[in-house]
Amino acid sequence: MTKLLIVHHTPSPGMQAMFEQVVSGASTDEIEGVEVVRRAALNATASDVLEADGYLLGTPANLGYISGALKHFFDTVYYPCLDSTTGRPFGAFVHGNEGVEGALRAISTITTGLSWKQAAEPVAVLGAPERADLEKCWELGATVAAGLMP
């Protein structure tokens, strides 16, 4: 069975709603043979990353950057996982009130350094997530998970 690791920092109601939809999409009945593992960014480890076949990353955009929790995750796993996770697929979802460009750029830069491959366009939401935004989150989860099906 392949494994999808969802690493998230969901301190706000909007971010939590996005996360729940990502999980729902990744766990839909149509997805078979993929175990979905959820880890808070501050608790995710290099072992979690090494054991997974793909990743979904969720973060608020704080002051134009990824959350400190997701940055800590990347700082912790980057070198232990650098050579062992090359080419693995990932997706990202970001929520902000002022702007998300810096957070998206940070995710892109770090995942490029890890040589991960973007499996779907990131979902970026400004302000309270609307129905269409949450549908995009569901689709993101389903798309990345479906790409891991054996």
C-alpha positions as CSV (number, residue, x, y, z in Angstrom):
1,M,0.0,0.0,0.0
2,T,1.3,3.4,-0.9
3,K,1.2,6.2,1.7
4,L,0.2,9.9,1.4
5,L,1.5,12.2,4.1
6,I,-0.5,15.3,4.8
7,V,1.6,17.8,6.8
8,H,-0.4,20.8,8.0
9,H,-0.5,23.7,10.3
10,T,-4.2,24.6,10.8
11,P,-4.6,27.3,13.5
12,S,-7.6,29.1,12.0
13,P,-11.1,28.0,11.1
14,G,-10.5,28.7,7.4
15,M,-7.3,26.6,7.4
16,Q,-9.0,23.8,9.3
17,A,-11.9,23.8,6.7
18,M,-9.4,23.6,3.9
19,F,-7.5,20.7,5.6
20,E,-10.7,18.7,6.2
21,Q,-11.6,19.0,2.5
22,V,-8.1,17.9,1.4
23,V,-8.3,14.9,3.7
24,S,-11.8,14.1,2.4
25,G,-10.6,14.2,-1.2
26,A,-7.6,12.0,-0.5
27,S,-9.8,9.5,1.4
28,T,-12.7,9.3,-1.0
29,D,-14.0,5.8,-1.8
30,E,-12.6,6.0,-5.3
31,I,-9.1,6.1,-4.0
32,E,-7.8,2.6,-3.4
33,G,-4.5,1.3,-2.1
34,V,-3.5,4.6,-0.6
35,E,-3.1,5.1,3.2
36,V,-3.6,8.7,4.2
37,V,-1.5,9.8,7.2
38,R,-2.0,13.2,8.8
39,R,0.6,15.0,10.9
40,A,0.7,18.4,12.4
41,A,3.8,20.2,11.1
42,L,5.4,20.4,14.5
43,N,5.0,16.7,15.0
44,A,6.0,15.4,11.5
45,T,9.3,13.6,11.4
46,A,11.9,12.6,8.8
47,S,10.7,9.0,9.3
48,D,7.2,10.1,8.3
49,V,8.5,11.7,5.2
50,L,10.8,8.7,4.3
51,E,7.9,6.3,4.8
52,A,5.5,8.2,2.5
53,D,5.2,8.1,-1.3
54,G,3.7,11.6,-1.7
55,Y,2.9,14.7,0.3
56,L,0.3,17.4,0.8
57,L,1.4,20.5,2.6
58,G,-0.9,22.9,4.3
59,T,0.0,26.3,5.8
60,P,-1.3,29.7,6.6
61,A,0.6,32.6,5.0
62,N,2.0,34.5,8.0
63,L,3.5,37.9,7.2
64,G,4.0,36.8,3.6
65,Y,5.7,33.5,4.4
66,I,4.9,29.9,5.4
67,S,4.0,29.3,9.0
68,G,6.9,28.8,11.5
69,A,5.5,25.3,12.0
70,L,5.9,24.3,8.4
71,K,9.3,26.0,8.2
72,H,10.3,23.9,11.3
73,F,9.1,20.8,9.5
74,F,11.2,21.5,6.5
75,D,14.2,22.4,8.6
76,T,13.9,19.1,10.4
77,V,13.4,16.8,7.4
78,Y,15.4,18.5,4.6
79,Y,18.8,16.9,4.9
80,P,17.7,13.5,6.3
81,C,15.3,13.2,3.3
82,L,17.2,15.1,0.6
83,D,18.5,12.1,-1.4
84,S,15.9,9.5,-0.5
85,T,12.7,11.4,-1.6
86,T,13.8,12.7,-5.0
87,G,11.0,12.8,-7.5
88,R,8.1,12.2,-5.1
89,P,4.9,14.1,-5.8
90,F,3.4,16.8,-3.7
91,G,0.6,19.3,-3.5
92,A,0.1,22.4,-1.4
93,F,-2.8,24.4,0.1
94,V,-2.3,27.9,1.5
95,H,-4.6,30.3,3.3
96,G,-3.9,34.0,3.9
97,N,-5.6,37.3,4.6
98,E,-3.1,39.7,3.1
99,G,-1.3,37.6,0.4
100,V,0.0,34.1,-0.2
101,E,2.7,34.7,-2.9
102,G,5.6,34.5,-0.5
103,A,4.3,31.3,1.1
104,L,3.8,29.7,-2.3
105,R,7.3,30.8,-3.4
106,A,8.8,29.4,-0.2
107,I,7.1,26.0,-0.7
108,S,8.3,26.0,-4.4
109,T,11.8,26.8,-3.4
110,I,12.1,24.2,-0.7
111,T,10.4,21.4,-2.7
112,T,12.6,22.2,-5.7
113,G,15.6,21.8,-3.4
114,L,14.2,18.4,-2.3
115,S,13.6,17.6,-6.0
116,W,9.9,16.8,-5.3
117,K,7.5,17.1,-8.2
118,Q,4.4,19.2,-8.1
119,A,1.5,16.9,-8.8
120,A,-1.2,19.5,-8.9
121,E,-1.6,23.3,-8.9
122,P,-1.5,24.7,-5.3
123,V,-4.8,25.9,-3.8
124,A,-4.4,29.5,-2.6
125,V,-7.2,31.2,-0.7
126,L,-7.4,34.8,0.5
127,G,-10.0,35.5,3.1
128,A,-12.7,33.1,4.3
129,P,-12.7,30.0,2.1
130,E,-15.8,29.9,-0.1
131,R,-17.5,26.8,-1.5
132,A,-15.5,26.8,-4.7
133,D,-12.2,27.1,-2.7
134,L,-13.2,24.1,-0.6
135,E,-14.0,22.1,-3.7
136,K,-10.5,22.9,-5.0
137,C,-9.1,21.6,-1.8
138,W,-11.1,18.4,-2.2
139,E,-9.9,18.0,-5.7
140,L,-6.3,18.6,-4.6
141,G,-6.5,15.8,-2.1
142,A,-8.1,13.5,-4.6
143,T,-5.7,14.3,-7.4
144,V,-2.5,13.7,-5.4
145,A,-3.9,10.5,-3.8
146,A,-5.1,9.2,-7.1
147,G,-1.6,9.7,-8.5
148,L,-0.3,7.3,-5.9
149,M,-2.7,4.5,-6.6
150,P,-0.9,1.3,-7.4
